[in-house]
Amino acid sequence: MTIQETTRRIREEHAKVEELADRLREWVAVVPRANIASWITEARERFEHFRAHMTQHMALEERDGYMSAVVRQRPSLSVEVDRLKHEHQEIERIMASVRRAVGALESDDRLLVRDCCHRIENLLSYVEHHENDENLLLTYAFTHDIGTKD
């Protein structure tokens, strides 16, 4: 796969992750008082769909070396690249934990349902912050002119 194809796939997967995150965020924003079993089923499906695409998105980003072009362009940013790569591992661990929690929900688990909603909202916030950091790093690495002194 060429760098252009990889970049296109990352952009497409990123757009899909954003769409699924929005759908999931909307779903967990309000927990119904009735029909909780069907709400849980839908929450599981939405979360699983988001999780699968987020996992794919991170794998695509890490293909051929995570942000290797950034490090080649600006070696001083390698610490920040390492931090962001580690966040991928943390996001995967959080998603696995939330997946287990959502999978264990039962229709009479009012507090656990609310807890899962908060955890999903937090996860989505972490992902949004992570994506913003990645975008800022890329922008800085490829548009910031460090210049030279004559």
DAPE-V976626 format. One line per field, one symbol per residue. phi: phi as a letter, one per 40 degrees, with the letter a starting at -180 (. if undefined). psi: psi as a letter, one per 30 degrees, with the letter a starting at -180 (. if undefined). burial: b if it has 24 or more other C-alpha atoms within 12 Angstrom, else e. A space follows every 10 residues. Layout:
phi: ???
psi: ???
burial: ???
//
This chain:
phi: .ccccccccc cccccccccc ccccdccccb cccbfccccc dccdcccccd dcccccdccc cccggcfccc cccbdccccc cccccccdcc ccccccccdc cccccbcbcd cccccccccc ccdccccccc cccccccccc cbbcccgbcc
psi: kleeeeeeee eeeeeeeeee eeeeeeefek klflheeeee eeeeeeeeee eeeeeeeeee efkgjjheee eeeiffgeee eeeeeeeeee eeeeeeeeee eeffklfgie eeeeeeeeee eeeeeeeeee eeeeeeeeee effjjfllk.
burial: eeeeeeeebb eebbeebbeb beebbebbee beeeeeeebb eebbebbbbb bebbbbbbbb bbeeebbeeb eeebeebeeb beebbebbee bbebbeebbe bbbebeeeee eebbebbbbb bebbeebeeb beebeebbee beeeeeeeee
//
